Amino acid sequence: MGLATARALATQGYAVKVFERTDKAVGASIRNFGMIWPIGQPAGKMYDRAMRSRNIWKEIAPRADFWYEAAGSLHLAYHSDEWMVLQELYEVFRREGRPVQLLDKAAITASSPAVKTDGLLGGLYSNDEVIVDPREAIATLPGWLAEQYKVEFYWGKCVSYISDQIVYIGNEEEYEADLVFICNGADFETLYPEHFSEQPVTKCKLQMMRLVSQPDDWRIGPALCGGLSLIHYNSFKAASSLPALRERYAAEMADYLQWGIHVMVAQNGRGELTIGDSHEYGLTHDPFDKDFINRMILDYLRRFACFKDWSVAETWNGVYAKLTDGEADLFFSPEPYVYVINGVGGAGMTLSFGLAEELVAGL
C-alpha cells in the first residue's frame, strides 16, 4: 500500500519521500502468493479497482524489469455442489462482462497438466488474473520509483511520531511535509494507536509454503484453486447455491473452516510453487507455524493437484490488518493533512494501486 501511494502521489507531481523502519521489505507484502486477483472482487467499484491495479502491474512490470504472467485462474469442482456453484458464477460473471469460461475435463487437461483428473467435473477459468513474484516485485519497485519519479527512500528509519505535518525520526531528524500518509499495515500500535483503537480492525495470521522449482521448466498454467476457495471471496456470494456448499463443508470439513484454510497455488518465473493458506484472527498471534495446518493444506492440495516435485523449500507466516466490519479499506485523518491508508486485508496486491489513485485523486 505504501509503494502504491508513493506512485500515486508521484504521478500527480508531488515530491515524495518514503520512510521505512526496516532495511528492506520483510512484511506482509512479500509473504503472499503474488496473485492480482480481480475474480475475488464483487462487481462495481471493487472489481473496477482490482482491474485498474491489474493494468498498472502489467504496465510497470516490463518497465521495471520484473517477471509477471497473465496466467488467469482456474477454480476446480470435484463435487456436484461445487460444480453447481461454478455454473452459477459463470452465468453471473458473464452477464457482468468478465472474461470467464466453463471448462470440461478435456479442456482443463489441455490448459493445465497439474490438475488431478480423477473425479473432476469441471472448472471455471478466468482470464483476468496476473501473477508476480511478490519478493521480486516488492524489492524492485523502490528502485524503479526512485528512477522514474525521483521518489526518495529512507531505509532503516523508524518514524517516532508526527505533529503539525512534521515527521520525527527519533529525537534527531525532522522532515516537514504538505501531506503525510501512513501505510503501516499490521503495525497499528506505533503511530496514532488511540485512533486505531476506535477502528474496527484486527490482525490476520496466515501460513504459507513454497515448493521447489519444478524440473524441466514444467509449468502449471493458470493459478489453481480448490473448492474451499469458493466460500472465501466476496464475489462468489453471487451464487445462490453457495450457502448449501458452505453447510456441507461445515459438516465434513469443520477443521478446515476453523483455521480458515482454503487452498490455492501459483507459480513464479523460476518455476517455484507458492501454496496456502490459513487465516487466524486476533490482535496478538504466536510467532510459531503450526505443522498440522501446513499438513492440512498439503493434504487438500493433493486432492486437486499433481506436481513433478512436492519438496517443500520454505514455510512462513504473514500478518496483515483486517477490518471486522466487512469494508475493503480504512481511510481516515487523525490530524490535518495526515492520512492513514490501511485495511486492504489479504487483497493488497490486488487493490492497492487502484485504491491509492482513487484516494489521492479525491483529496
HUQUISUL-V436145 format. One record per pair of residues at least 12 apart in sequence whose C-alpha atoms are under 6 Angstrom apart, sorted by the first residue. I is the first residue (numbers start at 0). J is the second residue. If there is no record, write none. Layout:
I_J ; I_J
This chain:
0_351 ; 1_182 ; 3_351 ; 3_352 ; 3_355 ; 4_355 ; 7_355 ; 7_356 ; 15_150 ; 16_150 ; 16_151 ; 16_152 ; 17_152 ; 18_153 ; 18_156 ; 19_154 ; 19_155 ; 19_156 ; 20_155 ; 20_156 ; 20_157 ; 21_155 ; 22_154 ; 22_155 ; 27_317 ; 29_133 ; 29_134 ; 30_317 ; 32_273 ; 33_130 ; 33_131 ; 33_132 ; 33_133 ; 34_130 ; 35_128 ; 35_129 ; 35_348 ; 35_349 ; 36_128 ; 36_349 ; 37_49 ; 39_232 ; 39_234 ; 40_234 ; 41_234 ; 48_353 ; 49_349 ; 49_350 ; 51_353 ; 52_350 ; 52_352 ; 52_353 ; 63_143 ; 67_130 ; 67_131 ; 68_129 ; 68_130 ; 69_129 ; 70_129 ; 70_221 ; 71_125 ; 71_126 ; 71_127 ; 71_128 ; 71_221 ; 72_124 ; 72_125 ; 72_128 ; 72_221 ; 72_222 ; 73_123 ; 73_124 ; 73_223 ; 74_122 ; 74_123 ; 74_224 ; 75_122 ; 75_225 ; 76_120 ; 76_121 ; 76_122 ; 77_118 ; 77_119 ; 77_120 ; 84_238 ; 84_240 ; 87_238 ; 88_238 ; 98_125 ; 98_126 ; 99_124 ; 99_125 ; 100_123 ; 100_124 ; 101_122 ; 101_123 ; 102_121 ; 102_122 ; 103_121 ; 104_121 ; 111_219 ; 111_220 ; 113_219 ; 113_304 ; 113_305 ; 113_306 ; 114_303 ; 114_304 ; 115_303 ; 115_304 ; 115_305 ; 132_267 ; 164_176 ; 178_336 ; 179_337 ; 180_337 ; 180_338 ; 180_339 ; 181_339 ; 182_340 ; 182_341 ; 184_319 ; 184_320 ; 184_341 ; 185_319 ; 185_320 ; 199_322 ; 199_323 ; 200_321 ; 200_322 ; 200_323 ; 201_281 ; 201_282 ; 201_320 ; 201_321 ; 202_280 ; 202_281 ; 202_282 ; 202_319 ; 202_320 ; 202_321 ; 203_279 ; 203_280 ; 203_318 ; 203_319 ; 204_278 ; 204_279 ; 204_317 ; 204_318 ; 205_277 ; 205_278 ; 205_316 ; 205_317 ; 206_276 ; 206_277 ; 206_315 ; 206_316 ; 207_274 ; 207_275 ; 207_276 ; 207_314 ; 207_315 ; 208_273 ; 208_274 ; 208_313 ; 208_314 ; 209_272 ; 209_273 ; 209_311 ; 209_312 ; 209_313 ; 210_271 ; 210_272 ; 210_310 ; 210_311 ; 210_312 ; 211_271 ; 211_310 ; 211_312 ; 212_270 ; 212_271 ; 213_270 ; 213_308 ; 222_264 ; 222_265 ; 223_263 ; 223_264 ; 224_263 ; 225_262 ; 227_261 ; 228_261 ; 258_277 ; 258_278 ; 259_277 ; 259_278 ; 260_276 ; 260_277 ; 262_275 ; 262_276 ; 263_275 ; 320_342 ; 320_344 ; 321_342 ; 321_344 ; 322_342 ; 327_343 ; 328_342 ; 328_343 ; 329_341 ; 329_342
